[in-house]
């Protein structure tokens, strides 16, 4: 991971269409409550935001349990997000679009 200030992220994110691994948030409203600066990012307002809250077991995020041994499912999620035409019938496992 690379540590960047919000200003660095803001300047580099002008043409970003996808934000993946955006945490375990249930809504964009929740994200804004945590950090109002997210609302200044084009990807937040016009792009696609995906969190890792697609699969939970008893309020535990399964991304951190089965996801570490099921890299194939994690990769399929990324393929579905970035190239949905390659997996037309696949449903996301770990990722979930945050709206």
Secondary structure by P-SEA (a helix, b strand, c coil): cccccaaaaaaaaccccccccccccccaaaaaaaccccccccccccbbbbcccccccccccccccccccaaaaaaaaaaaacccccccccccccccccc
